[in-house]
Amino acid sequence: MLEGLIVVVLALGALALWWLLRRGAAVPPPTATARRAAAVPRPAVPAAPIAPATPERTEAVLADDGRLARHETLAAERRQALLEALRQMPRPPRALHQLVSPEFVARASSTELAELVMTEPVVAARVMAAVNSPLYGLRTAVTSVGQAITFLGLNTVRNLCLQHLLREAMPAPDPALRQEFDILWSSSAIASELSLVLAKRLQLADAAGMSTQLVLHFLGRFAAATLLHTQADPAAPLPTALQPRALAEQQRLGLSAGEIGSLLLQDWGLPAPMEAPTRAIARIAFAVPTTPGSATRPALAALCASLAERIARRQLTALQDYAPEQDPHEDLQALRPHLPDPVLAAVGEALREPDMARVLA
């Protein structure tokens, strides 16, 4: 019996040894080629382009110096009074909600945009008039929204539509107010076009989203100008630089234009993924620099808005040799901590692009 047990144990041991040898043979040793490949270091991953801001990332970036109030902190009665004043303005068409939704901005085709524009005949007519104006210098008259998209590009036409939809919500019957509105409309158009040119040069992620945010950024400026015009002394001029103007608006209205625009976008029910980065553009001049490069995107958008308004107001005219990295203007001083020198240099180059020369003509 003992001999039989020994035989069984030896047989099991031999079987286990056979199984281990067979398993090892199934995994061949690395070849010389494989060993050489493992020894060669992998190339470094190229730096990612400037990423689009998310609401969470935006709020993390915008720890500011405390001078600029947020509309959430406004006293309830004053906030309600401000909302009631804003609600005197006409609400925009429903097409605006679809036009600025992140999904539509990211994935809409030319056909979908053309179909959406045609649901607003007045806007479609104004877009066609703008496209056929001398500004774009087209040799052949454009007769459809689809053709306009082919000639000018989807993003440019979408921003034209957005600007005209907002015009419907921002009438300016008073001549003095109309003059200011014309400057702001020009600023909005220049800023959105400048951002699209920069997108190509800097390989920006979600260029369409940033250009849309810039158009929406000026919404607060229109609303603030309208509210200031109703005050006892509407002629008192505001500063034009980013920080002093925002603080002057806050002193006279309770909130700066950027916060008023954020409040209005929320009241209109526009998508939060558009409202948060639009608000960030208005607050970035007061942001405290933290991680290098973390606030580049809103700072670049704010710089586009600042340069566009200076151009529209004829404060900045000689662009052939313009170098923003050497510009002593106070807006550049406020934004420079968030903008690397290569980005600033690209802005100067973009202002000399043929596309921008057309817009600025």
DOKE-947656 format. One record per residue (C-alpha): z negated, x negated, y; residue number from 1. Coordinates in Angstrom, 2 decimals. Example, Ala and Ser with C-alpha at 12.3 -4.5 7.8 and 13.67 -1.06 7.14 Angstrom:
+---------+---------+---------+------+
|      zz |      xx |      yy | numi |
+---------+---------+---------+------+
|   -7.80 |  -12.30 |   -4.50 |    1 |
|   -7.14 |  -13.67 |   -1.06 |    2 |
+---------+---------+---------+------+
This chain:
+---------+---------+---------+------+
|      zz |      xx |      yy | numi |
+---------+---------+---------+------+
|    0.00 |    0.00 |    0.00 |    1 |
|   -0.86 |   -2.88 |    2.36 |    2 |
|    2.43 |   -4.55 |    1.58 |    3 |
|    4.28 |   -1.31 |    2.44 |    4 |
|    2.48 |   -1.07 |    5.81 |    5 |
|    3.43 |   -4.67 |    6.64 |    6 |
|    7.07 |   -3.93 |    5.85 |    7 |
|    7.03 |   -0.89 |    8.16 |    8 |
|    5.49 |   -2.90 |   11.05 |    9 |
|    8.03 |   -5.70 |   10.65 |   10 |
|   10.87 |   -3.18 |   10.57 |   11 |
|    9.66 |   -1.52 |   13.80 |   12 |
|    9.31 |   -4.92 |   15.49 |   13 |
|   12.83 |   -5.91 |   14.49 |   14 |
|   14.15 |   -2.59 |   15.80 |   15 |
|   12.38 |   -3.04 |   19.16 |   16 |
|   13.70 |   -6.59 |   19.51 |   17 |
|   17.23 |   -5.39 |   18.75 |   18 |
|   16.95 |   -2.63 |   21.43 |   19 |
|   15.70 |   -5.09 |   24.10 |   20 |
|   18.51 |   -7.56 |   23.38 |   21 |
|   21.11 |   -4.79 |   23.55 |   22 |
|   19.73 |   -3.50 |   26.91 |   23 |
|   19.84 |   -6.97 |   28.43 |   24 |
|   23.44 |   -7.41 |   27.36 |   25 |
|   24.41 |   -4.18 |   29.20 |   26 |
|   23.60 |   -5.81 |   32.59 |   27 |
|   25.89 |   -8.82 |   32.96 |   28 |
|   24.74 |  -11.76 |   35.05 |   29 |
|   26.19 |  -12.00 |   38.55 |   30 |
|   29.56 |  -13.70 |   38.76 |   31 |
|   30.23 |  -16.70 |   40.97 |   32 |
|   32.11 |  -14.42 |   43.38 |   33 |
|   29.17 |  -12.05 |   43.59 |   34 |
|   26.76 |  -14.94 |   44.18 |   35 |
|   28.95 |  -16.28 |   47.00 |   36 |
|   29.23 |  -12.81 |   48.57 |   37 |
|   25.47 |  -12.43 |   48.51 |   38 |
|   25.07 |  -15.78 |   50.21 |   39 |
|   27.39 |  -14.90 |   53.13 |   40 |
|   25.40 |  -13.22 |   55.98 |   41 |
|   26.59 |   -9.74 |   56.97 |   42 |
|   28.14 |   -9.38 |   60.44 |   43 |
|   25.86 |   -7.94 |   63.08 |   44 |
|   26.24 |   -4.21 |   63.72 |   45 |
|   27.80 |   -3.69 |   67.16 |   46 |
|   25.58 |   -2.16 |   69.81 |   47 |
|   25.74 |    1.61 |   69.88 |   48 |
|   27.26 |    3.28 |   72.93 |   49 |
|   25.02 |    5.05 |   75.42 |   50 |
|   23.72 |    7.98 |   73.41 |   51 |
|   23.51 |   11.55 |   74.66 |   52 |
|   20.07 |   12.63 |   75.78 |   53 |
|   18.15 |   15.18 |   73.74 |   54 |
|   15.45 |   17.36 |   75.33 |   55 |
|   12.74 |   15.36 |   73.51 |   56 |
|   14.17 |   11.98 |   74.50 |   57 |
|   14.72 |   13.12 |   78.07 |   58 |
|   11.12 |   14.22 |   78.53 |   59 |
|    9.90 |   10.89 |   77.09 |   60 |
|   12.05 |    8.95 |   79.55 |   61 |
|   11.03 |   10.89 |   82.62 |   62 |
|    7.47 |    9.76 |   83.14 |   63 |
|    7.70 |    9.63 |   86.94 |   64 |
|    5.67 |    8.49 |   89.89 |   65 |
|    4.11 |   11.91 |   90.52 |   66 |
|    5.78 |   12.66 |   93.86 |   67 |
|    8.21 |   15.25 |   92.53 |   68 |
|    6.65 |   18.55 |   91.42 |   69 |
|    7.83 |   20.46 |   88.37 |   70 |
|    8.57 |   24.17 |   88.64 |   71 |
|    6.11 |   24.88 |   85.79 |   72 |
|    3.26 |   23.67 |   88.02 |   73 |
|    4.16 |   25.89 |   90.98 |   74 |
|    1.65 |   28.63 |   91.80 |   75 |
|    2.59 |   31.83 |   89.97 |   76 |
|    3.06 |   33.91 |   93.15 |   77 |
|    5.21 |   31.27 |   94.84 |   78 |
|    7.26 |   30.74 |   91.70 |   79 |
|    7.89 |   34.47 |   91.38 |   80 |
|    8.91 |   34.72 |   95.05 |   81 |
|   11.35 |   31.85 |   94.54 |   82 |
|   12.80 |   33.52 |   91.46 |   83 |
|   13.27 |   36.79 |   93.34 |   84 |
|   15.14 |   34.94 |   96.09 |   85 |
|   17.35 |   33.24 |   93.52 |   86 |
|   18.08 |   36.58 |   91.84 |   87 |
|   19.72 |   37.77 |   95.06 |   88 |
|   22.64 |   35.52 |   94.11 |   89 |
|   25.27 |   37.09 |   91.82 |   90 |
|   24.86 |   36.23 |   88.15 |   91 |
|   27.76 |   34.25 |   86.71 |   92 |
|   30.16 |   35.79 |   84.18 |   93 |
|   29.20 |   35.69 |   80.50 |   94 |
|   31.99 |   33.16 |   79.93 |   95 |
|   29.79 |   30.54 |   81.62 |   96 |
|   27.30 |   30.65 |   78.74 |   97 |
|   29.99 |   29.89 |   76.19 |   98 |
|   31.67 |   27.27 |   78.39 |   99 |
|   28.49 |   25.16 |   78.67 |  100 |
|   27.13 |   25.66 |   75.15 |  101 |
|   26.81 |   22.29 |   73.40 |  102 |
|   28.79 |   23.56 |   70.40 |  103 |
|   31.72 |   24.63 |   72.60 |  104 |
|   31.60 |   21.42 |   74.64 |  105 |
|   31.61 |   19.28 |   71.49 |  106 |
|   34.16 |   21.10 |   69.35 |  107 |
|   36.27 |   23.57 |   71.34 |  108 |
|   40.02 |   23.19 |   70.92 |  109 |
|   42.62 |   23.56 |   73.66 |  110 |
|   43.53 |   27.00 |   72.30 |  111 |
|   39.90 |   28.19 |   72.35 |  112 |
|   39.44 |   26.98 |   75.93 |  113 |
|   42.68 |   28.67 |   77.05 |  114 |
|   41.61 |   31.94 |   75.40 |  115 |
|   38.20 |   31.79 |   77.08 |  116 |
|   39.69 |   31.11 |   80.52 |  117 |
|   42.10 |   34.03 |   80.18 |  118 |
|   39.13 |   36.41 |   79.81 |  119 |
|   38.38 |   35.66 |   83.50 |  120 |
|   41.68 |   36.39 |   85.34 |  121 |
|   40.38 |   35.33 |   88.78 |  122 |
|   39.13 |   32.01 |   87.43 |  123 |
|   42.38 |   31.48 |   85.50 |  124 |
|   44.39 |   32.06 |   88.69 |  125 |
|   42.23 |   29.60 |   90.65 |  126 |
|   42.51 |   26.97 |   87.93 |  127 |
|   46.30 |   27.34 |   87.92 |  128 |
|   46.40 |   27.03 |   91.71 |  129 |
|   44.25 |   23.89 |   91.55 |  130 |
|   46.36 |   22.31 |   88.80 |  131 |
|   49.57 |   22.93 |   90.76 |  132 |
|   48.12 |   21.59 |   94.01 |  133 |
|   49.25 |   18.21 |   95.44 |  134 |
|   45.95 |   16.73 |   94.22 |  135 |
|   47.29 |   16.27 |   90.70 |  136 |
|   50.85 |   15.41 |   91.70 |  137 |
|   52.51 |   17.06 |   88.70 |  138 |
|   56.32 |   16.84 |   88.78 |  139 |
|   56.80 |   20.14 |   86.94 |  140 |
|   55.03 |   23.38 |   87.82 |  141 |
|   52.43 |   24.39 |   85.24 |  142 |
|   52.73 |   28.04 |   84.22 |  143 |
|   49.92 |   28.45 |   81.66 |  144 |
|   46.39 |   27.27 |   81.01 |  145 |
|   47.61 |   25.65 |   77.80 |  146 |
|   50.10 |   23.55 |   79.78 |  147 |
|   47.37 |   22.61 |   82.25 |  148 |
|   45.25 |   21.29 |   79.37 |  149 |
|   48.24 |   19.30 |   78.07 |  150 |
|   48.86 |   17.67 |   81.47 |  151 |
|   45.27 |   17.09 |   82.65 |  152 |
|   43.20 |   17.00 |   79.47 |  153 |
|   40.72 |   19.45 |   78.02 |  154 |
|   37.64 |   18.08 |   79.80 |  155 |
|   39.19 |   18.13 |   83.28 |  156 |
|   40.41 |   21.71 |   82.88 |  157 |
|   37.06 |   22.81 |   81.40 |  158 |
|   35.24 |   21.35 |   84.40 |  159 |
|   37.64 |   23.11 |   86.78 |  160 |
|   36.85 |   26.37 |   84.99 |  161 |
|   33.14 |   25.69 |   85.20 |  162 |
|   33.33 |   24.94 |   88.93 |  163 |
|   35.22 |   28.16 |   89.64 |  164 |
|   32.84 |   30.24 |   87.50 |  165 |
|   29.94 |   28.82 |   89.52 |  166 |
|   31.79 |   29.56 |   92.76 |  167 |
|   31.76 |   33.21 |   91.77 |  168 |
|   27.96 |   32.99 |   91.64 |  169 |
|   27.61 |   30.95 |   94.85 |  170 |
|   29.42 |   32.73 |   97.70 |  171 |
|   29.11 |   31.23 |  101.20 |  172 |
|   29.99 |   33.87 |  103.81 |  173 |
|   28.49 |   31.92 |  106.70 |  174 |
|   30.91 |   29.31 |  108.14 |  175 |
|   28.21 |   26.64 |  108.50 |  176 |
|   27.10 |   27.14 |  104.91 |  177 |
|   30.71 |   27.21 |  103.74 |  178 |
|   31.28 |   23.75 |  105.21 |  179 |
|   28.30 |   22.35 |  103.28 |  180 |
|   29.49 |   24.11 |  100.12 |  181 |
|   32.94 |   22.54 |  100.46 |  182 |
|   31.33 |   19.09 |  100.53 |  183 |
|   29.23 |   19.92 |   97.47 |  184 |
|   32.25 |   21.29 |   95.56 |  185 |
|   34.16 |   18.10 |   96.31 |  186 |
|   31.14 |   16.03 |   95.24 |  187 |
|   30.88 |   17.98 |   92.00 |  188 |
|   34.58 |   17.45 |   91.19 |  189 |
|   34.49 |   13.73 |   92.00 |  190 |
|   31.28 |   13.15 |   90.02 |  191 |
|   32.58 |   14.90 |   86.90 |  192 |
|   35.90 |   13.01 |   87.04 |  193 |
|   34.15 |    9.68 |   87.64 |  194 |
|   31.95 |   10.26 |   84.60 |  195 |
|   35.03 |   10.91 |   82.43 |  196 |
|   36.69 |    7.68 |   83.61 |  197 |
|   33.45 |    5.79 |   82.94 |  198 |
|   33.25 |    7.36 |   79.48 |  199 |
|   36.44 |    5.57 |   78.45 |  200 |
|   35.36 |    2.26 |   79.92 |  201 |
|   31.79 |    2.28 |   78.54 |  202 |
|   32.53 |    4.20 |   75.32 |  203 |
|   29.98 |    6.84 |   76.21 |  204 |
|   28.83 |    9.24 |   73.54 |  205 |
|   29.38 |   12.92 |   74.44 |  206 |
|   31.33 |   12.25 |   77.62 |  207 |
|   32.25 |   15.92 |   77.87 |  208 |
|   28.58 |   16.87 |   77.82 |  209 |
|   27.67 |   14.48 |   80.63 |  210 |
|   30.54 |   15.67 |   82.85 |  211 |
|   29.40 |   19.27 |   82.30 |  212 |
|   25.81 |   18.32 |   83.13 |  213 |
|   27.02 |   16.79 |   86.40 |  214 |
|   28.75 |   20.02 |   87.42 |  215 |
|   25.58 |   21.97 |   86.57 |  216 |
|   23.48 |   19.37 |   88.44 |  217 |
|   25.04 |   20.49 |   91.71 |  218 |
|   24.06 |   24.11 |   91.02 |  219 |
|   20.55 |   23.37 |   92.30 |  220 |
|   22.04 |   21.85 |   95.44 |  221 |
|   23.99 |   25.05 |   96.15 |  222 |
|   20.92 |   27.20 |   95.52 |  223 |
|   18.71 |   25.01 |   97.74 |  224 |
|   21.31 |   25.01 |  100.54 |  225 |
|   21.45 |   28.81 |  100.36 |  226 |
|   17.65 |   29.17 |  100.51 |  227 |
|   17.32 |   26.65 |  103.34 |  228 |
|   19.94 |   28.56 |  105.33 |  229 |
|   17.72 |   31.62 |  105.37 |  230 |
|   14.83 |   29.73 |  106.97 |  231 |
|   13.94 |   29.95 |  110.62 |  232 |
|   15.51 |   26.57 |  111.42 |  233 |
|   18.43 |   26.20 |  108.96 |  234 |
|   20.14 |   23.66 |  111.21 |  235 |
|   17.44 |   21.03 |  110.69 |  236 |
|   19.34 |   18.37 |  108.72 |  237 |
|   18.07 |   17.02 |  105.45 |  238 |
|   18.31 |   13.36 |  104.46 |  239 |
|   21.24 |   12.66 |  102.16 |  240 |
|   19.69 |    9.94 |   99.96 |  241 |
|   18.28 |   11.03 |   96.60 |  242 |
|   14.54 |   10.49 |   97.03 |  243 |
|   13.98 |   11.52 |  100.69 |  244 |
|   16.22 |   14.57 |  100.30 |  245 |
|   14.38 |   15.81 |   97.20 |  246 |
|   11.01 |   15.35 |   98.90 |  247 |
|   12.22 |   17.15 |  102.04 |  248 |
|   13.50 |   20.07 |   99.92 |  249 |
|   10.15 |   20.20 |   98.14 |  250 |
|    8.29 |   20.29 |  101.46 |  251 |
|   10.43 |   23.13 |  102.85 |  252 |
|   11.04 |   25.21 |   99.71 |  253 |
|    8.17 |   24.29 |   97.41 |  254 |
|   10.52 |   22.62 |   94.93 |  255 |
|   13.35 |   20.11 |   95.06 |  256 |
|   16.95 |   21.18 |   94.41 |  257 |
|   16.85 |   19.72 |   90.90 |  258 |
|   13.81 |   21.82 |   89.95 |  259 |
|   15.35 |   24.91 |   91.58 |  260 |
|   18.51 |   24.33 |   89.56 |  261 |
|   16.47 |   23.99 |   86.36 |  262 |
|   14.64 |   27.23 |   87.17 |  263 |
|   17.96 |   29.00 |   87.85 |  264 |
|   19.57 |   27.75 |   84.63 |  265 |
|   16.58 |   28.99 |   82.65 |  266 |
|   16.66 |   32.37 |   84.43 |  267 |
|   20.37 |   32.69 |   83.64 |  268 |
|   19.62 |   31.97 |   79.99 |  269 |
|   21.88 |   28.93 |   79.75 |  270 |
|   21.35 |   26.67 |   76.71 |  271 |
|   18.25 |   24.44 |   76.83 |  272 |
|   20.22 |   21.43 |   75.48 |  273 |
|   22.21 |   21.57 |   78.72 |  274 |
|   19.33 |   22.43 |   81.06 |  275 |
|   17.02 |   19.55 |   80.04 |  276 |
|   19.44 |   16.63 |   80.62 |  277 |
|   20.72 |   18.28 |   83.81 |  278 |
|   17.14 |   18.34 |   85.08 |  279 |
|   16.77 |   14.70 |   84.02 |  280 |
|   19.63 |   13.68 |   86.33 |  281 |
|   17.74 |   15.13 |   89.31 |  282 |
|   14.42 |   13.47 |   88.39 |  283 |
|   15.62 |   10.01 |   87.36 |  284 |
|   15.34 |    8.53 |   90.87 |  285 |
|   11.56 |    9.08 |   90.58 |  286 |
|   11.24 |    7.86 |   86.97 |  287 |
|    9.03 |    4.91 |   86.15 |  288 |
|   11.01 |    2.25 |   84.23 |  289 |
|    9.74 |    1.90 |   80.65 |  290 |
|   11.86 |    0.59 |   77.78 |  291 |
|   14.98 |   -1.22 |   79.09 |  292 |
|   18.05 |    0.96 |   78.72 |  293 |
|   16.13 |    4.08 |   77.69 |  294 |
|   17.12 |    5.99 |   80.85 |  295 |
|   20.61 |    4.56 |   81.35 |  296 |
|   22.43 |    7.82 |   80.72 |  297 |
|   20.68 |   10.06 |   83.30 |  298 |
|   20.65 |    7.15 |   85.77 |  299 |
|   24.41 |    6.68 |   85.36 |  300 |
|   24.98 |   10.41 |   85.87 |  301 |
|   22.78 |   10.35 |   89.00 |  302 |
|   24.76 |    7.37 |   90.31 |  303 |
|   28.02 |    9.28 |   89.78 |  304 |
|   26.57 |   12.20 |   91.77 |  305 |
|   25.33 |    9.93 |   94.55 |  306 |
|   28.61 |    8.02 |   94.92 |  307 |
|   30.61 |   11.26 |   94.76 |  308 |
|   28.62 |   12.81 |   97.61 |  309 |
|   28.85 |    9.66 |   99.74 |  310 |
|   32.63 |    9.72 |   99.20 |  311 |
|   32.86 |   13.45 |  100.00 |  312 |
|   30.85 |   12.93 |  103.20 |  313 |
|   33.03 |    9.95 |  104.20 |  314 |
|   30.02 |    7.64 |  104.05 |  315 |
|   31.76 |    5.48 |  101.47 |  316 |
|   35.45 |    4.88 |  102.12 |  317 |
|   36.41 |    1.28 |  101.26 |  318 |
|   36.48 |    1.43 |   97.46 |  319 |
|   39.01 |   -1.31 |   96.76 |  320 |
|   36.33 |   -4.01 |   96.79 |  321 |
|   33.28 |   -1.83 |   96.20 |  322 |
|   30.65 |   -3.51 |   93.99 |  323 |
|   27.70 |   -1.20 |   93.20 |  324 |
|   25.62 |   -4.12 |   91.90 |  325 |
|   25.66 |   -5.46 |   95.48 |  326 |
|   25.30 |   -2.11 |   97.27 |  327 |
|   22.12 |   -2.07 |   99.45 |  328 |
|   22.07 |    1.77 |   99.69 |  329 |
|   18.64 |    3.22 |   98.87 |  330 |
|   20.05 |    5.33 |   96.01 |  331 |
|   21.15 |    2.15 |   94.26 |  332 |
|   17.69 |    0.66 |   94.84 |  333 |
|   16.09 |    3.69 |   93.19 |  334 |
|   18.48 |    3.75 |   90.22 |  335 |
|   19.00 |    0.01 |   89.67 |  336 |
|   15.87 |   -0.45 |   87.44 |  337 |
|   17.52 |    1.87 |   84.89 |  338 |
|   21.05 |    0.43 |   85.07 |  339 |
|   22.06 |   -2.88 |   83.46 |  340 |
|   24.42 |   -5.06 |   85.50 |  341 |
|   27.37 |   -4.56 |   83.07 |  342 |
|   27.12 |   -0.80 |   83.57 |  343 |
|   27.06 |   -1.20 |   87.36 |  344 |
|   30.07 |   -3.50 |   87.22 |  345 |
|   31.95 |   -0.94 |   85.10 |  346 |
|   31.29 |    1.70 |   87.77 |  347 |
|   33.01 |   -0.44 |   90.40 |  348 |
|   35.98 |   -1.00 |   88.07 |  349 |
|   36.21 |    2.72 |   87.29 |  350 |
|   36.42 |    3.59 |   90.99 |  351 |
|   39.60 |    1.50 |   91.12 |  352 |
|   41.19 |    3.25 |   88.11 |  353 |
|   44.48 |    5.14 |   88.83 |  354 |
|   42.87 |    8.42 |   87.70 |  355 |
|   40.12 |    8.03 |   90.29 |  356 |
|   42.59 |    7.02 |   93.00 |  357 |
|   44.30 |   10.36 |   92.38 |  358 |
|   41.05 |   12.29 |   92.70 |  359 |
|   39.97 |   10.39 |   95.80 |  360 |
|   43.35 |   10.57 |   97.58 |  361 |
+---------+---------+---------+------+
